[in-house]
Amino acid sequence: MNISKVNNLFFSPTGGSEKIAKIIAGVWENDKVKNIDISIYNEDYGKYEFGSNELCIITVPSFGGRVPNAAMNNISKIKGDHTPALLVVSYGNRAYDDTLLELKETLNDNGFLCFSAIAAVAEHSIMHIYGKGRPDEDDKKELITYSKKVKDYLADNDEIIGEVNIPGNYPYKEYNGVPIKPKASDKCSECGLCAKRCPVGAIPLDNPKLTDKEKCISCMRCIEICPNNARSVNKVMLAASKKKLKKVCENRKNNDFFIE
Protein backbone atom coordinates (compact mmCIF):
# COMPACT_ATOMS: atom_id res chain seq x y z
CA MET A 1 0.00 0.00 0.00
CA ASN A 2 1.36 3.37 -1.01
CA ILE A 3 0.77 5.83 1.84
CA SER A 4 0.86 9.38 0.50
CA LYS A 5 0.36 11.18 3.82
CA VAL A 6 0.52 10.41 7.54
CA ASN A 7 -2.01 12.39 9.60
CA ASN A 8 -0.87 12.46 13.21
CA LEU A 9 -3.91 13.41 15.30
CA PHE A 10 -3.59 13.76 19.06
CA PHE A 11 -5.59 14.91 22.08
CA SER A 12 -2.90 15.76 24.59
CA PRO A 13 -3.74 18.22 27.37
CA THR A 14 -0.39 17.98 29.20
CA GLY A 15 1.87 16.78 26.38
CA GLY A 16 2.35 13.10 27.21
CA SER A 17 0.13 11.76 24.44
CA GLU A 18 1.61 14.20 21.94
CA LYS A 19 5.12 13.02 22.81
CA ILE A 20 4.12 9.42 22.20
CA ALA A 21 2.31 10.31 18.97
CA LYS A 22 5.36 12.10 17.59
CA ILE A 23 7.70 9.24 18.49
CA ILE A 24 5.44 6.89 16.54
CA ALA A 25 5.00 9.22 13.55
CA GLY A 26 8.75 9.89 13.52
CA VAL A 27 9.49 6.68 11.60
CA TRP A 28 7.87 8.23 8.50
CA GLU A 29 9.47 10.94 6.39
CA ASN A 30 8.91 14.41 7.85
CA ASP A 31 7.40 15.78 4.66
CA LYS A 32 4.71 13.10 4.79
CA VAL A 33 3.58 13.82 8.35
CA LYS A 34 0.92 16.37 9.27
CA ASN A 35 0.39 16.98 13.00
CA ILE A 36 -3.19 17.80 13.98
CA ASP A 37 -4.16 18.91 17.49
CA ILE A 38 -7.66 17.59 18.24
CA SER A 39 -7.97 19.32 21.61
CA ILE A 40 -8.92 22.81 20.39
CA TYR A 41 -12.20 24.01 21.84
CA ASN A 42 -14.90 24.84 19.26
CA GLU A 43 -12.68 23.84 16.33
CA ASP A 44 -14.54 22.56 13.27
CA TYR A 45 -13.22 18.99 13.10
CA GLY A 46 -15.88 18.09 10.57
CA LYS A 47 -13.60 19.65 7.93
CA TYR A 48 -11.29 16.65 8.15
CA GLU A 49 -11.93 13.84 5.68
CA PHE A 50 -9.16 11.35 4.90
CA GLY A 51 -8.71 9.04 1.93
CA SER A 52 -7.76 5.40 1.46
CA ASN A 53 -4.14 6.19 0.61
CA GLU A 54 -3.59 8.13 3.85
CA LEU A 55 -2.64 6.81 7.28
CA CYS A 56 -4.19 8.29 10.39
CA ILE A 57 -2.43 7.89 13.74
CA ILE A 58 -5.00 8.81 16.39
CA THR A 59 -3.72 9.23 19.95
CA VAL A 60 -5.79 9.89 23.07
CA PRO A 61 -5.19 9.54 26.81
CA SER A 62 -7.19 7.11 28.91
CA PHE A 63 -9.31 8.88 31.51
CA GLY A 64 -10.62 6.30 33.96
CA GLY A 65 -10.43 3.60 31.30
CA ARG A 66 -12.35 5.61 28.69
CA VAL A 67 -11.72 8.06 25.87
CA PRO A 68 -12.20 11.58 27.29
CA ASN A 69 -15.60 12.93 26.24
CA ALA A 70 -14.03 16.04 24.75
CA ALA A 71 -11.74 13.92 22.58
CA MET A 72 -14.57 11.62 21.54
CA ASN A 73 -16.79 14.55 20.56
CA ASN A 74 -14.07 15.86 18.25
CA ILE A 75 -13.07 12.47 16.84
CA SER A 76 -16.69 11.57 16.06
CA LYS A 77 -16.77 14.42 13.52
CA ILE A 78 -13.71 13.23 11.59
CA LYS A 79 -14.41 11.04 8.56
CA GLY A 80 -12.42 8.41 6.71
CA ASP A 81 -12.94 6.58 3.43
CA HIS A 82 -11.47 3.13 4.01
CA THR A 83 -8.63 5.00 5.71
CA PRO A 84 -6.02 2.89 7.56
CA ALA A 85 -5.87 3.88 11.22
CA LEU A 86 -3.28 3.20 13.90
CA LEU A 87 -4.95 3.70 17.29
CA VAL A 88 -2.86 4.86 20.23
CA VAL A 89 -3.90 5.19 23.86
CA SER A 90 -1.64 6.62 26.53
CA TYR A 91 -2.29 5.65 30.13
CA GLY A 92 -0.82 6.71 33.45
CA ASN A 93 0.62 3.38 34.58
CA ARG A 94 -2.71 2.01 35.88
CA ALA A 95 -4.76 0.45 33.06
CA TYR A 96 -6.46 1.49 29.83
CA ASP A 97 -9.55 -0.74 30.29
CA ASP A 98 -12.02 -0.01 27.45
CA THR A 99 -10.29 3.02 25.90
CA LEU A 100 -8.90 1.28 22.82
CA LEU A 101 -12.15 -0.55 22.14
CA GLU A 102 -14.22 2.63 22.43
CA LEU A 103 -11.84 4.44 20.09
CA LYS A 104 -11.86 1.58 17.58
CA GLU A 105 -15.64 1.25 17.42
CA THR A 106 -16.12 4.99 16.94
CA LEU A 107 -13.56 5.12 14.13
CA ASN A 108 -14.97 1.99 12.48
CA ASP A 109 -18.33 3.76 12.26
CA ASN A 110 -16.64 6.76 10.66
CA GLY A 111 -15.03 4.92 7.76
CA PHE A 112 -11.63 4.01 9.19
CA LEU A 113 -9.87 0.64 8.97
CA CYS A 114 -8.43 0.08 12.43
CA PHE A 115 -5.68 -2.39 11.63
CA SER A 116 -3.23 -1.73 14.48
CA ALA A 117 -3.19 -0.34 18.02
CA ILE A 118 -0.79 0.67 20.77
CA ALA A 119 -1.32 1.22 24.49
CA ALA A 120 1.64 3.22 25.79
CA VAL A 121 2.50 4.34 29.29
CA ALA A 122 2.85 8.06 29.97
CA GLU A 123 3.43 9.98 33.17
CA HIS A 124 0.15 10.29 35.07
CA SER A 125 -1.23 13.77 34.39
CA ILE A 126 -2.52 14.30 37.95
CA MET A 127 -0.35 12.05 40.13
CA HIS A 128 3.05 12.49 38.51
CA ILE A 129 4.80 9.92 40.72
CA TYR A 130 3.08 7.18 38.70
CA GLY A 131 4.77 6.53 35.37
CA LYS A 132 7.17 9.37 36.15
CA GLY A 133 9.38 10.27 33.20
CA ARG A 134 7.58 7.97 30.79
CA PRO A 135 7.82 7.45 27.93
CA ASP A 136 11.49 6.88 28.82
CA GLU A 137 14.31 5.69 26.57
CA ASP A 138 13.22 2.04 26.78
CA ASP A 139 9.68 3.02 25.85
CA LYS A 140 10.95 5.09 22.95
CA LYS A 141 12.92 2.14 21.56
CA GLU A 142 9.86 -0.11 21.80
CA LEU A 143 7.60 2.44 20.14
CA ILE A 144 10.03 3.05 17.29
CA THR A 145 10.59 -0.67 16.71
CA TYR A 146 6.88 -1.38 16.55
CA SER A 147 6.13 1.67 14.40
CA LYS A 148 8.67 0.45 11.86
CA LYS A 149 6.82 -2.88 11.79
CA VAL A 150 3.59 -1.03 11.09
CA LYS A 151 5.27 0.91 8.30
CA ASP A 152 6.59 -2.32 6.76
CA TYR A 153 3.20 -3.98 7.15
CA LEU A 154 1.52 -1.21 5.16
CA ALA A 155 4.20 -1.37 2.47
CA ASP A 156 3.86 -5.16 2.14
CA ASN A 157 0.05 -5.35 2.01
CA ASP A 158 -2.17 -3.99 -0.74
CA GLU A 159 -5.33 -4.59 1.27
CA ILE A 160 -5.96 -3.61 4.89
CA ILE A 161 -8.88 -5.38 6.56
CA GLY A 162 -9.12 -3.23 9.67
CA GLU A 163 -9.98 -5.89 12.22
CA VAL A 164 -7.34 -5.61 14.91
CA ASN A 165 -8.28 -7.52 18.06
CA ILE A 166 -7.86 -5.43 21.18
CA PRO A 167 -8.90 -5.78 24.82
CA GLY A 168 -11.98 -4.09 26.22
CA ASN A 169 -15.56 -4.74 27.21
CA TYR A 170 -18.99 -3.50 26.26
CA PRO A 171 -20.84 -1.82 27.86
CA TYR A 172 -17.82 0.37 28.50
CA LYS A 173 -16.56 1.06 31.98
CA GLU A 174 -18.50 3.84 33.66
CA TYR A 175 -16.49 7.01 34.21
CA ASN A 176 -17.91 10.18 35.71
CA GLY A 177 -14.74 12.18 36.12
CA VAL A 178 -12.72 12.92 39.24
CA PRO A 179 -13.40 15.53 41.94
CA ILE A 180 -9.90 17.02 41.65
CA LYS A 181 -10.37 20.36 39.88
CA PRO A 182 -7.66 23.01 39.39
CA LYS A 183 -8.14 26.47 40.80
CA ALA A 184 -6.25 29.74 40.53
CA SER A 185 -4.22 31.39 43.29
CA ASP A 186 -3.32 35.02 43.93
CA LYS A 187 -0.39 34.58 41.54
CA CYS A 188 -2.82 34.59 38.59
CA SER A 189 -2.08 37.57 36.33
CA GLU A 190 -5.23 36.96 34.27
CA CYS A 191 -3.18 36.54 31.09
CA GLY A 192 -5.92 34.25 29.77
CA LEU A 193 -3.65 31.54 28.35
CA CYS A 194 -5.44 28.81 30.32
CA ALA A 195 -8.83 30.03 29.09
CA LYS A 196 -7.69 30.10 25.46
CA ARG A 197 -6.29 26.58 25.61
CA CYS A 198 -8.81 24.78 27.82
CA PRO A 199 -10.15 21.94 25.63
CA VAL A 200 -13.69 22.23 27.06
CA GLY A 201 -14.06 25.97 27.63
CA ALA A 202 -14.22 25.58 31.41
CA ILE A 203 -12.29 28.81 32.10
CA PRO A 204 -13.98 32.09 31.10
CA LEU A 205 -11.86 34.43 29.00
CA ASP A 206 -13.23 37.47 30.82
CA ASN A 207 -12.35 36.04 34.25
CA PRO A 208 -9.65 33.34 33.99
CA LYS A 209 -9.37 33.06 37.77
CA LEU A 210 -12.58 31.04 37.71
CA THR A 211 -13.13 27.38 36.77
CA ASP A 212 -16.47 25.90 35.78
CA LYS A 213 -16.30 22.65 37.75
CA GLU A 214 -19.17 21.13 35.77
CA LYS A 215 -17.32 21.57 32.48
CA CYS A 216 -13.81 20.83 33.79
CA ILE A 217 -12.51 17.36 32.87
CA SER A 218 -9.47 17.53 35.20
CA CYS A 219 -7.10 17.27 32.26
CA MET A 220 -4.57 19.54 34.05
CA ARG A 221 -3.62 21.52 30.95
CA CYS A 222 -4.19 24.82 32.76
CA ILE A 223 -1.69 23.80 35.46
CA GLU A 224 0.81 22.59 32.86
CA ILE A 225 0.83 25.75 30.77
CA CYS A 226 0.39 28.51 33.36
CA PRO A 227 3.43 30.83 33.09
CA ASN A 228 3.06 31.92 36.73
CA ASN A 229 2.39 28.50 38.30
CA ALA A 230 -0.81 30.05 39.54
CA ARG A 231 -3.04 26.99 39.18
CA SER A 232 -3.07 23.92 41.40
CA VAL A 233 -5.30 21.24 42.88
CA ASN A 234 -6.25 20.54 46.47
CA LYS A 235 -3.21 18.93 48.14
CA VAL A 236 -5.25 16.88 50.60
CA MET A 237 -7.39 15.38 47.83
CA LEU A 238 -4.30 14.76 45.74
CA ALA A 239 -2.54 12.92 48.58
CA ALA A 240 -5.62 10.80 49.21
CA SER A 241 -5.84 9.88 45.52
CA LYS A 242 -2.16 8.92 45.42
CA LYS A 243 -2.66 6.63 48.38
CA LYS A 244 -5.79 5.08 46.87
CA LEU A 245 -4.04 4.25 43.58
CA LYS A 246 -0.69 3.21 45.01
CA LYS A 247 -1.32 -0.53 44.83
CA VAL A 248 -2.39 -0.51 41.17
CA CYS A 249 -0.02 2.18 39.91
CA GLU A 250 3.32 1.79 41.68
CA ASN A 251 4.71 -1.12 39.63
CA ARG A 252 5.96 -0.48 36.11
CA LYS A 253 3.38 -1.33 33.45
CA ASN A 254 4.16 -2.42 29.90
CA ASN A 255 3.37 -0.98 26.50
CA ASP A 256 1.03 -3.21 24.48
CA PHE A 257 1.03 -3.63 20.70
CA PHE A 258 -1.62 -5.11 18.42
CA ILE A 259 -1.94 -5.67 14.66
CA GLU A 260 -4.52 -7.45 12.52
N, C-alpha and C positions, 0 to 999 in steps of 0.2 A: 504494500500500500504506500502510495506516494503522499506524504503529509506535507502540504504546502505552508501551513501555519500552525503554530502552537499557541493556543489561547490559555494563559495562566491566570485563572480567576481565583481570588482568595478573599475570605472574610476573616480579618485578622485584627481585632481591636487593640491588642498589645504587642503585636509583631511576631509572636511565636509561629503562628500558622503561615504567615508571609515568608518567614525565614525558611521553613520547610518547603513551601511551594517553590521558592526560587532555587533551592538546592536541587529539587527534582527537575525543574525546567531547565536547569543549567547544563544538562547533557545534550540539549539541542543547540543548534547554531543560534547565536544572539539575534541575528536578523530575522529569524523565523518566529521568535517569541514575542508575544504581546502580553504585558501584565495588565490585569484588569481588577481594580479594587471593587469588590461587591459589598462594601460596608458603608457606602455614601447615602446618607438620609435623603429621601425624596428624589433620588436619581431615577431616570427612566430606563430601567433594565430591559424593558420590552423591546428596545431598539436592537438588542443583540440576537442575531440569528446566525447559526454556524452551519457550514456545509459538511458533506461527507468526506471531503479530503482535508479537513482540519481536525486537529486534536484539541480537546479541551481538558485541562487539568483543573479540577474544581476542589478547592481546599477549604474546609471549615473546622472550627474547634468543636469539641464535644462539650455541651453544657448539660451536666446531669444525665449523660447517656443519650442525649438528643441533639439534633441540629438546632442551633438557636433560631427562635422564631423570626427574628429580623433577617437572618441569612436565608431562611427558607422562603420568606416572602419575596425576597429579591431573586433567588434562584428560580422560583416557580414561574417567573416572567420570561426567563431566557429560553430560547427555542433552538433545537437542533434538527438536522435532517439526516438521519442515520449517521450522526456525528460520533466518532469514537471518544469515549470519556474515561479518563483515569481519575478515580475518586480518592480523595485524601482527607483523612480525619486526624486532627491533632488532639491529644488528650493529656491531661495533667498528671500522669503516672498513677491514675486510679483504674479506670476502665472506660471503654467507649460504647459499651452496651448496644443500643439499637441505632447509633448515629449513622453508621455506614449503610445499613439497610434502608433507613428513612431517606437518605440522600439518593441511593440507587433507585428506589421506587419512584421518587419524584422526577428524577432525570429520565428514567425509562418512559414515563408518561409524556415527557416533553421532547421526545424524538432523539434521545441520545442512546448510544450503544455502550453500556457500562461493562467494559471488558476486563478492567483491572482495578485494584484498590489497594490503598496503603493506610494503615493506622500507625501513626508516628507519635512518639512521646515528646511533649514540649513542657517547658517549665510551667507549673500551675499559675494561672493568671491572678489568683487571689492569695493562695498560700504558697509563696515562692520557695519554701523549703522542700516542697515535693517536686521532683523532676528538675531540681535546680541546675541551671546551665545547659539543659537539653533543648534542642539537639546538640550533643557534644561531638567530638571528632569521630568517635566510633559510630554514632548515629549517622553522621554525614557520609561516612564510607559505605554504610549499608544502603542508605537512600540512593547514593550515586550508582552503586552496583546494580540495584534493582531497576532503577530508572533506565540504565543502559539495556537491561534485558527487555524492558517494555519497548524501547526504541527499536531494538532488533526484532522483536515480535511483530511490530507493525510493518517493518521493512520486509519481513519474510512471509507475511500473510496478505493475500489480496482481499480476503473477506473476513470481517470481524463480526462475530455473532452477538456479543454483548450480553453474555450470561454468566458473569463471574459469580461464584458462590461465596458469600460472605456471612459472618455471624450476625445474629440479631433476631428479634422476636416481634410478632405482631399479635395483638395490639402493642404499640410501642410503649416503652417505659414512661410512666407519668412523671412530668417535671413541671413544677410550678415556680421555678426560680429560687433564689436564696434571699434571706432577709438582710444580707450585708450590702448596704448601699453607700456609695461615696458621698461625702459632704465637704463643703468648702470651709476653710478656716479664715482667720483675719488676714492671712498672707495673700488672699485672692486680690489681684489687681483689676479684675473684671476685664481682662484682655479679650475674653470671648472665644479663645481657641477651643476650649472644651465643648462649648455650645455648637461651634461650627462643625466639629468632628464627631459629635455623639452620633452613633449609628441609628438611634431611635428617636432623636429629638427630645430627650428627657431634660435638657438644660436650656432654659430660655435665653435667647440672645440678648434680650433687654435687661436680664438680671441673672448673669451666669453664676452667682453665688447660690442659687437655688437648684434643687434636683427634684424632678417629678418622680417620686418613688414608685408610682404605678407604672410608668413607662420604662423606668430604668431596668436594664437586664443584668446589672452587676458585671459588665464586661471589663471594667477597670481601665478603659481607654483614657478617661479624663484624668485619672491619677498618673498614668504612664506619660502623658504628653504635657502636663501642666508645667510651664517654665519656672514657676515659683514654688513647686511642691506644696501647693495650697490645698490639695484634695487628699482625703484619706478615709479610711473606714474605721468603725468602732473597734478599738483594740481588744476589748473584753470579748466581743463576739468573734473576732478573728482568732483569738487564742482558744476559745471553746471549739471552733470549727477545726482548727489544727489538731486538737486533741481527739476530736471525734473521728477524724479521717486517718489518724496516725497508723492504725493497724493495716488499712488497705492501701495506703499510699507510700509508706516508708521504704519498702523494698523496690529495687529497680525493676521496672516493667520493660517488656520487649516491644520492638516495632514488628508489626505483622504485615505480610505481603500476600496478595491474592491475584490470580490471573485466570482467565477462562480456559 
